[in-house]
Amino acid sequence: MALQKNFLKTKPACKVRFLLTQEEAGAADTVHLVGEFNEWKADASPLKRQKDGSFTLELTLPLGKDYQFRYLLDTGQWLNDAGADAYVPCPFSGVDNSVVKV
Protein backbone atom coordinates (compact mmCIF):
# COMPACT_ATOMS: atom_id res chain seq x y z
CA MET A 1 0.00 0.00 0.00
CA ALA A 2 1.17 3.43 -0.73
CA LEU A 3 0.04 7.00 -0.92
CA GLN A 4 1.56 9.36 -3.45
CA LYS A 5 0.85 13.09 -3.17
CA ASN A 6 1.17 15.77 -5.81
CA PHE A 7 0.45 19.25 -4.46
CA LEU A 8 -1.04 21.47 -7.16
CA LYS A 9 0.50 24.86 -7.86
CA THR A 10 -2.60 26.38 -9.44
CA LYS A 11 -5.11 25.74 -6.63
CA PRO A 12 -5.17 24.72 -2.96
CA ALA A 13 -5.51 21.00 -3.58
CA CYS A 14 -3.51 17.81 -3.68
CA LYS A 15 -3.81 14.84 -6.03
CA VAL A 16 -3.50 11.71 -3.91
CA ARG A 17 -2.87 8.35 -5.55
CA PHE A 18 -4.04 5.38 -3.51
CA LEU A 19 -2.49 1.99 -4.30
CA LEU A 20 -3.29 -1.51 -3.11
CA THR A 21 -0.92 -4.22 -4.39
CA GLN A 22 -2.05 -7.56 -5.77
CA GLU A 23 -0.65 -9.30 -2.69
CA GLU A 24 -2.63 -7.01 -0.38
CA ALA A 25 -5.84 -7.38 -2.40
CA GLY A 26 -5.55 -11.16 -2.39
CA ALA A 27 -8.51 -12.84 -4.11
CA ALA A 28 -10.54 -9.62 -4.39
CA ASP A 29 -11.96 -8.76 -7.80
CA THR A 30 -12.94 -5.24 -6.76
CA VAL A 31 -11.69 -2.72 -4.20
CA HIS A 32 -13.35 0.50 -3.07
CA LEU A 33 -11.85 3.46 -1.25
CA VAL A 34 -14.23 4.44 1.54
CA GLY A 35 -13.71 7.52 3.66
CA GLU A 36 -14.60 11.01 4.75
CA PHE A 37 -14.05 12.41 1.24
CA ASN A 38 -16.97 10.30 -0.11
CA GLU A 39 -19.16 10.30 3.03
CA TRP A 40 -18.16 6.67 3.76
CA LYS A 41 -20.21 5.41 0.80
CA ALA A 42 -18.98 1.90 0.03
CA ASP A 43 -19.55 2.10 -3.72
CA ALA A 44 -18.56 5.74 -4.39
CA SER A 45 -14.84 5.32 -5.20
CA PRO A 46 -13.86 2.09 -6.96
CA LEU A 47 -10.17 1.51 -7.55
CA LYS A 48 -9.10 0.48 -11.05
CA ARG A 49 -7.39 -2.87 -11.46
CA GLN A 50 -4.00 -2.59 -13.19
CA LYS A 51 -2.31 -5.14 -15.46
CA ASP A 52 -0.02 -6.22 -12.61
CA GLY A 53 -3.07 -7.03 -10.43
CA SER A 54 -2.76 -3.96 -8.20
CA PHE A 55 -5.59 -1.46 -7.71
CA THR A 56 -5.24 2.34 -7.93
CA LEU A 57 -7.31 5.48 -7.68
CA GLU A 58 -6.38 9.16 -7.78
CA LEU A 59 -8.45 11.78 -5.96
CA THR A 60 -8.01 15.54 -5.79
CA LEU A 61 -8.49 16.63 -2.18
CA PRO A 62 -8.69 20.18 -0.79
CA LEU A 63 -5.71 21.21 1.35
CA GLY A 64 -5.74 21.76 5.08
CA LYS A 65 -7.56 18.66 6.26
CA ASP A 66 -6.88 15.15 7.48
CA TYR A 67 -9.07 12.52 5.79
CA GLN A 68 -9.87 9.16 7.38
CA PHE A 69 -10.30 6.20 5.03
CA ARG A 70 -10.09 2.43 4.56
CA TYR A 71 -10.13 0.00 1.65
CA LEU A 72 -13.15 -2.32 1.24
CA LEU A 73 -12.57 -5.52 -0.72
CA ASP A 74 -15.43 -7.37 -2.39
CA THR A 75 -14.65 -10.23 -0.02
CA GLY A 76 -16.01 -8.01 2.77
CA GLN A 77 -12.56 -7.44 4.25
CA TRP A 78 -11.56 -3.94 5.37
CA LEU A 79 -7.89 -2.89 5.08
CA ASN A 80 -5.88 0.05 6.32
CA ASP A 81 -3.08 1.56 4.28
CA ALA A 82 0.35 0.65 5.65
CA GLY A 83 1.69 3.88 4.14
CA ALA A 84 -0.91 6.14 5.74
CA ASP A 85 0.20 9.38 7.37
CA ALA A 86 -1.47 8.38 10.64
CA TYR A 87 -4.08 6.13 12.21
CA VAL A 88 -7.00 7.08 14.44
CA PRO A 89 -9.46 4.91 16.35
CA CYS A 90 -12.75 4.30 14.59
CA PRO A 91 -15.64 5.10 16.94
CA PHE A 92 -17.84 2.33 15.51
CA SER A 93 -15.81 -0.84 15.15
CA GLY A 94 -12.99 -0.65 17.68
CA VAL A 95 -10.28 -0.63 14.97
CA ASP A 96 -8.18 2.15 13.48
CA ASN A 97 -8.82 4.13 10.31
CA SER A 98 -6.03 5.24 8.01
CA VAL A 99 -5.43 8.98 7.66
CA VAL A 100 -4.08 10.99 4.74
CA LYS A 101 -2.97 14.55 5.59
CA VAL A 102 -3.08 17.17 2.86
DSSP file (Angstrom, degrees, kcal/mol; ACC not computed):
  #  RESIDUE AA STRUCTURE BP1 BP2  ACC     N-H-->O    O-->H-N    N-H-->O    O-->H-N    TCO  KAPPA ALPHA  PHI   PSI    X-CA   Y-CA   Z-CA
    1    1 A M              0   0    0      0, 0.0     2,-0.3     0, 0.0    19,-0.2   0.000 360.0 360.0 360.0 146.7    0.0    0.0    0.0
    2    2 A A  E     -A   19   0A   0     17,-1.4    17,-1.5    80,-0.1     2,-0.5  -0.989 360.0-146.6-160.3 148.9    1.2    3.4   -0.7
    3    3 A L  E     -A   18   0A   0     -2,-0.3     2,-0.4    80,-0.3    15,-0.2  -0.978  14.5-168.7-116.5 131.5    0.0    7.0   -0.9
    4    4 A Q  E     -A   17   0A   0     13,-1.9    13,-3.0    -2,-0.5     2,-0.4  -0.987   8.0-160.1-120.4 130.9    1.6    9.4   -3.5
    5    5 A K  E     -A   16   0A   0     -2,-0.4     2,-0.4    11,-0.2    11,-0.2  -0.899  13.8-176.0-115.8 138.8    0.9   13.1   -3.2
    6    6 A N  E     -A   15   0A   0      9,-2.1     9,-2.6    -2,-0.4     2,-0.4  -0.900  18.7-149.3-131.6 102.5    1.2   15.8   -5.8
    7    7 A F  E     -A   14   0A   0     -2,-0.4     7,-0.2     7,-0.2     2,-0.2  -0.575  19.8-128.0 -75.8 128.0    0.5   19.2   -4.5
    8    8 A L        -     0   0    0      5,-2.3     5,-0.3    -2,-0.4    -1,-0.1  -0.512  12.0-157.6 -80.2 142.0   -1.0   21.5   -7.2
    9    9 A K  S    S+     0   0    0     -2,-0.2    -1,-0.1     1,-0.1    -2,-0.0   0.704  89.3  54.6 -88.0 -22.5    0.5   24.9   -7.9
   10   10 A T  S    S+     0   0    0      1,-0.1    -1,-0.1     3,-0.0    -2,-0.0   0.637 118.0  13.3 -91.9 -14.9   -2.6   26.4   -9.4
   11   11 A K  S    S-     0   0    0      2,-0.2     2,-2.4     0, 0.0    -3,-0.2  -0.987  86.7 -92.0-155.4 160.4   -5.1   25.7   -6.6
   12   12 A P  S    S+     0   0    0      0, 0.0    51,-1.8     0, 0.0     2,-0.3  -0.430  87.2 100.2 -77.6  74.5   -5.2   24.7   -3.0
   13   13 A A  E     - B   0  62A   0     -2,-2.4    -5,-2.3    -5,-0.3     2,-0.4  -0.951  57.0-142.3-150.4 165.8   -5.5   21.0   -3.6
   14   14 A C  E     -AB   7  61A   0     47,-2.4    47,-3.0    -2,-0.3     2,-0.6  -0.999  13.9-137.1-136.6 131.5   -3.5   17.8   -3.7
   15   15 A K  E     -AB   6  60A   0     -9,-2.6    -9,-2.1    -2,-0.4     2,-0.5  -0.804  26.0-165.4 -85.8 122.0   -3.8   14.8   -6.0
   16   16 A V  E     -AB   5  59A   0     43,-3.4    43,-2.5    -2,-0.6     2,-0.6  -0.941   7.7-155.3-114.0 126.1   -3.5   11.7   -3.9
   17   17 A R  E     -AB   4  58A   0    -13,-3.0   -13,-1.9    -2,-0.5     2,-0.4  -0.897   8.4-159.0-102.5 120.9   -2.9    8.4   -5.6
   18   18 A F  E     -AB   3  57A   0     39,-3.4    39,-1.8    -2,-0.6     2,-0.4  -0.826  11.1-171.8 -99.1 136.5   -4.0    5.4   -3.5
   19   19 A L  E     -AB   2  56A   0    -17,-1.5   -17,-1.4    -2,-0.4     2,-0.5  -0.995  15.9-176.3-136.8 131.5   -2.5    2.0   -4.3
   20   20 A L  E     - B   0  55A   0     35,-2.7    35,-2.9    -2,-0.4    61,-0.0  -0.992  27.1-134.8-123.4 120.2   -3.3   -1.5   -3.1
   21   21 A T     >  -     0   0    0     -2,-0.5     4,-2.3    33,-0.2     5,-0.2  -0.199  22.1-110.0 -72.3 165.1   -0.9   -4.2   -4.4
   22   22 A Q  H  > S+     0   0    0      1,-0.2     4,-1.6     2,-0.2     6,-0.2   0.891 120.1  53.3 -59.8 -40.9   -2.1   -7.6   -5.8
   23   23 A E  H  4 S+     0   0    0      1,-0.2    -1,-0.2     2,-0.2     4,-0.1   0.900 111.0  45.7 -62.7 -41.2   -0.7   -9.3   -2.7
   24   24 A E  H  4 S+     0   0    0      1,-0.2    -1,-0.2     2,-0.1    -2,-0.2   0.864 112.5  50.2 -70.2 -36.3   -2.6   -7.0   -0.4
   25   25 A A  H >< S+     0   0    0     -4,-2.3     3,-2.0     1,-0.2    -1,-0.2   0.739  85.3 177.3 -75.3 -23.0   -5.8   -7.4   -2.4
   26   26 A G  T 3<  -     0   0    0     -4,-1.6    -1,-0.2     1,-0.3    -2,-0.1  -0.327  66.5  -9.7  58.9-128.1   -5.6  -11.2   -2.4
   27   27 A A  T 3  S+     0   0    0     -4,-0.1    -1,-0.3    -2,-0.1    -2,-0.1   0.365  99.5 129.5 -85.9   4.7   -8.5  -12.8   -4.1
   28   28 A A    <   -     0   0    0     -3,-2.0     3,-0.1    -6,-0.2    -3,-0.1  -0.330  40.6-168.8 -64.9 139.4  -10.5   -9.6   -4.4
   29   29 A D  S    S+     0   0    0      1,-0.2     2,-0.3    -2,-0.0    -1,-0.1   0.681  76.8  27.3 -95.2 -25.8  -12.0   -8.8   -7.8
   30   30 A T        -     0   0    0     -5,-0.1    44,-2.0    18,-0.1     2,-0.4  -0.979  62.6-168.3-137.6 151.0  -12.9   -5.2   -6.8
   31   31 A V  E     -D   73   0B   0     16,-0.4    16,-3.1    -2,-0.3     2,-0.4  -0.999   6.4-162.7-137.3 136.9  -11.7   -2.7   -4.2
   32   32 A H  E     -DE  72  46B   0     40,-2.4    40,-2.8    -2,-0.4     2,-0.6  -0.945  17.4-134.7-120.8 144.3  -13.4    0.5   -3.1
   33   33 A L  E     -D   71   0B   0     12,-3.0     2,-0.5    -2,-0.4    12,-0.4  -0.874  28.8-173.7 -94.5 119.8  -11.8    3.5   -1.3
   34   34 A V  E     +D   70   0B   0     36,-2.8    36,-2.4    -2,-0.6     2,-0.3  -0.962  23.9 108.4-122.0 127.2  -14.2    4.4    1.5
   35   35 A G  E > >S-D   69   0B   0     -2,-0.5     5,-3.2    34,-0.2     3,-1.4  -0.957  76.3 -59.6-172.7-170.2  -13.7    7.5    3.7
   36   36 A E  G > 5S+     0   0    0     32,-2.4     3,-1.2    -2,-0.3    33,-0.1   0.810 119.0  64.4 -62.6 -31.7  -14.6   11.0    4.7
   37   37 A F  G 3 5S+     0   0    0     31,-0.4    -1,-0.3     1,-0.3    32,-0.1   0.643 113.9  32.2 -70.9 -14.7  -14.1   12.4    1.2
   38   38 A N  G X 5S-     0   0    0     -3,-1.4     3,-1.5     7,-0.0    -1,-0.3   0.040 116.9-104.8-128.3  25.7  -17.0   10.3   -0.1
   39   39 A E  T < 5 -     0   0    0     -3,-1.2    -3,-0.2     1,-0.3     3,-0.1   0.783  68.5 -70.9  57.1  31.7  -19.2   10.3    3.0
   40   40 A W  T 3 <S+     0   0    0     -5,-3.2     2,-0.6     1,-0.2    -1,-0.3   0.764  83.2 162.8  59.4  29.1  -18.2    6.7    3.8
   41   41 A K    X   -     0   0    0     -3,-1.5     3,-1.3    -6,-0.3     4,-0.4  -0.709  34.1-147.1 -82.1 121.1  -20.2    5.4    0.8
   42   42 A A  T 3  S+     0   0    0     -2,-0.6    -1,-0.1     1,-0.3     3,-0.1   0.716  93.5  37.4 -64.9 -23.4  -19.0    1.9    0.0
   43   43 A D  T 3  S+     0   0    0      1,-0.1    -1,-0.3   -11,-0.1    -9,-0.1   0.341  91.5  91.3-110.5   7.7  -19.6    2.1   -3.7
   44   44 A A  S <  S+     0   0    0     -3,-1.3    -2,-0.1     1,-0.2    -1,-0.1   0.809  91.0  32.9 -75.5 -31.4  -18.6    5.7   -4.4
   45   45 A S        -     0   0    0     -4,-0.4   -12,-3.0   -12,-0.4    -1,-0.2  -0.661  69.7-175.6-133.4  78.5  -14.8    5.3   -5.2
   46   46 A P  B     -E   32   0B   0      0, 0.0   -14,-0.3     0, 0.0     2,-0.2  -0.511  22.7-130.9 -73.6 140.0  -13.9    2.1   -7.0
   47   47 A L        -     0   0    0    -16,-3.1     2,-0.5    -2,-0.2   -16,-0.4  -0.619  22.4-119.0 -84.4 151.0  -10.2    1.5   -7.5
   48   48 A K  E     -C   56   0A   0      8,-3.3     8,-2.1    -2,-0.2     2,-0.3  -0.786  22.2-124.8 -94.6 130.2   -9.1    0.5  -11.0
   49   49 A R  E     -C   55   0A   0     -2,-0.5     6,-0.2     6,-0.2     2,-0.2  -0.567  26.9-148.5 -74.0 132.3   -7.4   -2.9  -11.5
   50   50 A Q    >   -     0   0    0      4,-3.3     3,-2.0    -2,-0.3    -1,-0.0  -0.496  28.1-102.3 -96.2 167.6   -4.0   -2.6  -13.2
   51   51 A K  T 3  S+     0   0    0      1,-0.3    -1,-0.1    -2,-0.2    -2,-0.0   0.812 121.9  56.6 -59.9 -31.0   -2.3   -5.1  -15.5
   52   52 A D  T 3  S-     0   0    0      1,-0.1    -1,-0.3     2,-0.0   -30,-0.2   0.432 122.7-105.0 -82.9   2.6    0.0   -6.2  -12.6
   53   53 A G  S <  S+     0   0    0     -3,-2.0    -2,-0.1     1,-0.3   -28,-0.1   0.354  82.0 124.3  92.4  -6.1   -3.1   -7.0  -10.4
   54   54 A S        -     0   0    0    -33,-0.1    -4,-3.3    -5,-0.1     2,-0.4  -0.313  54.7-132.3 -79.0 170.5   -2.8   -4.0   -8.2
   55   55 A F  E     +BC  20  49A   0    -35,-2.9   -35,-2.7    -6,-0.2     2,-0.3  -0.983  25.8 178.7-126.1 137.2   -5.6   -1.5   -7.7
   56   56 A T  E     +BC  19  48A   0     -8,-2.1    -8,-3.3    -2,-0.4     2,-0.3  -0.954  12.1 175.5-138.2 157.5   -5.2    2.3   -7.9
   57   57 A L  E     -B   18   0A   0    -39,-1.8   -39,-3.4    -2,-0.3     2,-0.5  -0.941  15.2-151.4-156.8 139.7   -7.3    5.5   -7.7
   58   58 A E  E     -B   17   0A   0     -2,-0.3     2,-0.4   -41,-0.2   -41,-0.2  -0.969  16.2-178.6-116.4 129.2   -6.4    9.2   -7.8
   59   59 A L  E     -B   16   0A   0    -43,-2.5   -43,-3.4    -2,-0.5     2,-0.6  -0.940  24.4-135.7-122.2 146.6   -8.4   11.8   -6.0
   60   60 A T  E     -B   15   0A   0     -2,-0.4   -45,-0.2   -45,-0.2    -2,-0.0  -0.920  30.4-172.5-100.2 118.2   -8.0   15.5   -5.8
   61   61 A L  E     -B   14   0A   0    -47,-3.0   -47,-2.4    -2,-0.6     4,-0.0  -0.904  26.2-110.8-115.9 138.1   -8.5   16.6   -2.2
   62   62 A P  E     -B   13   0A   0      0, 0.0     3,-0.4     0, 0.0   -49,-0.3  -0.341  41.6-109.8 -61.8 145.9   -8.7   20.2   -0.8
   63   63 A L  S    S+     0   0    0    -51,-1.8     3,-0.1     1,-0.2    38,-0.0  -0.283  89.3  47.4 -73.7 160.4   -5.7   21.2    1.3
   64   64 A G  S    S+     0   0    0     38,-0.5     2,-0.3     1,-0.2    -1,-0.2   0.670  89.6  93.4  88.9  19.7   -5.7   21.8    5.1
   65   65 A K        -     0   0    0     -3,-0.4    37,-2.2    -4,-0.0     2,-0.5  -0.983  64.0-133.3-143.1 152.3   -7.6   18.7    6.3
   66   66 A D  E     - F   0 101B   0     -2,-0.3     2,-0.5    35,-0.2    35,-0.2  -0.922  26.4-156.1-101.7 130.8   -6.9   15.1    7.5
   67   67 A Y  E     - F   0 100B   0     33,-2.9    33,-2.3    -2,-0.5     2,-0.3  -0.932   3.7-147.1-114.0 124.7   -9.1   12.5    5.8
   68   68 A Q  E     + F   0  99B   0     -2,-0.5   -32,-2.4    31,-0.2   -31,-0.4  -0.648  32.4 153.3 -84.7 145.5   -9.9    9.2    7.4
   69   69 A F  E     -DF  35  98B   0     29,-2.3    29,-2.0    -2,-0.3     2,-0.3  -0.982  24.9-167.1-161.3 167.0  -10.3    6.2    5.0
   70   70 A R  E     -D   34   0B   0    -36,-2.4   -36,-2.8    -2,-0.3     2,-0.4  -0.959  28.6-111.5-151.7 163.2  -10.1    2.4    4.6
   71   71 A Y  E     -DG  33  79B   0      8,-3.0     8,-2.5    -2,-0.3     2,-0.5  -0.834  24.0-156.6 -97.4 138.6  -10.1    0.0    1.7
   72   72 A L  E     -DG  32  78B   0    -40,-2.8   -40,-2.4    -2,-0.4     6,-0.2  -0.964   7.7-157.2-118.0 116.0  -13.1   -2.3    1.2
   73   73 A L  E >   -D   31   0B   0      4,-2.9     3,-2.4    -2,-0.5   -42,-0.2  -0.570  29.2-116.2 -87.2 153.9  -12.6   -5.5   -0.7
   74   74 A D  T 3  S+     0   0    0    -44,-2.0   -43,-0.1     1,-0.3    -1,-0.1   0.649 114.1  70.0 -65.2 -11.9  -15.4   -7.4   -2.4
   75   75 A T  T 3  S-     0   0    0    -45,-0.3    -1,-0.3     2,-0.1     3,-0.1   0.512 120.4-108.6 -77.9  -5.1  -14.7  -10.2    0.0
   76   76 A G  S <  S+     0   0    0     -3,-2.4     2,-0.3     1,-0.3    -2,-0.1   0.384  76.2 136.5  91.4  -2.1  -16.0   -8.0    2.8
   77   77 A Q        -     0   0    0     -5,-0.0    -4,-2.9     1,-0.0     2,-0.4  -0.604  44.1-147.8 -82.2 136.7  -12.6   -7.4    4.3
   78   78 A W  E     -G   72   0B   0     -2,-0.3     2,-0.4    -6,-0.2    -6,-0.2  -0.865  17.0-169.7-101.1 137.5  -11.6   -3.9    5.4
   79   79 A L  E     -G   71   0B   0     -8,-2.5    -8,-3.0    -2,-0.4     2,-0.2  -0.966  14.3-144.1-128.3 144.6   -7.9   -2.9    5.1
   80   80 A N        -     0   0    0     -2,-0.4     2,-0.6   -10,-0.2   -10,-0.1  -0.612  32.7-105.7 -92.5 164.4   -5.9    0.0    6.3
   81   81 A D    >   -     0   0    0     -2,-0.2     3,-1.9   -12,-0.2    18,-0.2  -0.837  17.6-153.0 -94.7 119.6   -3.1    1.6    4.3
   82   82 A A  T 3  S+     0   0    0     -2,-0.6    -1,-0.1     1,-0.3   -80,-0.1   0.731  97.5  52.5 -63.2 -21.7    0.4    0.6    5.6
   83   83 A G  T 3  S+     0   0    0     -3,-0.0    -1,-0.3     3,-0.0   -80,-0.3   0.185  81.5 134.8 -99.2  16.4    1.7    3.9    4.1
   84   84 A A    <   -     0   0    0     -3,-1.9    16,-0.2     1,-0.1     3,-0.1  -0.213  63.8-124.8 -63.9 156.5   -0.9    6.1    5.7
   85   85 A D  S    S-     0   0    0     14,-2.0     2,-0.3     1,-0.2    15,-0.2   0.778  85.0 -20.5 -71.4 -27.4    0.2    9.4    7.4
   86   86 A A  E     -H   99   0B   0     13,-1.2    13,-1.9     2,-0.0     2,-0.3  -0.956  59.5-126.1-165.7 175.9   -1.5    8.4   10.6
   87   87 A Y  E     -H   98   0B   0     -2,-0.3    11,-0.2    11,-0.2   -19,-0.0  -0.997  19.5-172.9-137.5 140.7   -4.1    6.1   12.2
   88   88 A V  E     -H   97   0B   0      9,-2.0     9,-3.3    -2,-0.3     2,-0.1  -0.976  34.5 -96.5-133.0 147.9   -7.0    7.1   14.4
   89   89 A P  E     -H   96   0B   0      0, 0.0     7,-0.3     0, 0.0    -2,-0.0  -0.365  34.1-129.3 -63.3 138.1   -9.5    4.9   16.3
   90   90 A C     >  -     0   0    0      5,-3.8     4,-1.2     1,-0.1     5,-0.2  -0.774   9.5-145.6 -85.9 127.6  -12.8    4.3   14.6
   91   91 A P  T  4 S+     0   0    0      0, 0.0    -1,-0.1     0, 0.0     5,-0.1   0.633  91.7  45.5 -71.4 -11.1  -15.6    5.1   16.9
   92   92 A F  T  4 S+     0   0    0      3,-0.1    -2,-0.0     1,-0.0     0, 0.0   0.821 119.9  25.4-101.6 -36.5  -17.8    2.3   15.5
   93   93 A S  T  4 S-     0   0    0      2,-0.2     3,-0.1    -3,-0.0    -1,-0.0   0.494  93.1-116.6-115.7  -3.3  -15.8   -0.8   15.2
   94   94 A G  S  < S+     0   0    0     -4,-1.2     2,-0.2     1,-0.3     0, 0.0   0.684  82.0 101.6  75.9  16.2  -13.0   -0.7   17.7
   95   95 A V  S    S-     0   0    0     -5,-0.2    -5,-3.8    -7,-0.1    -1,-0.3  -0.703  74.8 -95.7-120.2 176.3  -10.3   -0.6   15.0
   96   96 A D  E     - H   0  89B   0     -7,-0.3     2,-0.3    -2,-0.2    -9,-0.0  -0.632  24.9-143.4 -93.2 152.8   -8.2    2.1   13.5
   97   97 A N  E     - H   0  88B   0     -9,-3.3    -9,-2.0    -2,-0.2   -27,-0.2  -0.861  24.0-115.1-105.0 148.4   -8.8    4.1   10.3
   98   98 A S  E     -FH  69  87B   0    -29,-2.0   -29,-2.3    -2,-0.3     2,-0.4  -0.474  29.5-150.5 -74.6 154.9   -6.0    5.2    8.0
   99   99 A V  E     -FH  68  86B   0    -13,-1.9   -14,-2.0   -31,-0.2   -13,-1.2  -0.997  11.6-164.6-132.0 134.0   -5.4    9.0    7.7
  100  100 A V  E     -F   67   0B   0    -33,-2.3   -33,-2.9    -2,-0.4     2,-0.5  -0.981  14.6-153.0-113.2 130.6   -4.1   11.0    4.7
  101  101 A K  E      F   66   0B   0     -2,-0.5   -35,-0.2   -35,-0.2   -38,-0.1  -0.898 360.0 360.0-105.9 124.2   -3.0   14.5    5.6
  102  102 A V              0   0    0    -37,-2.2   -38,-0.5    -2,-0.5   -36,-0.2   0.353 360.0 360.0-130.6 360.0   -3.1   17.2    2.9
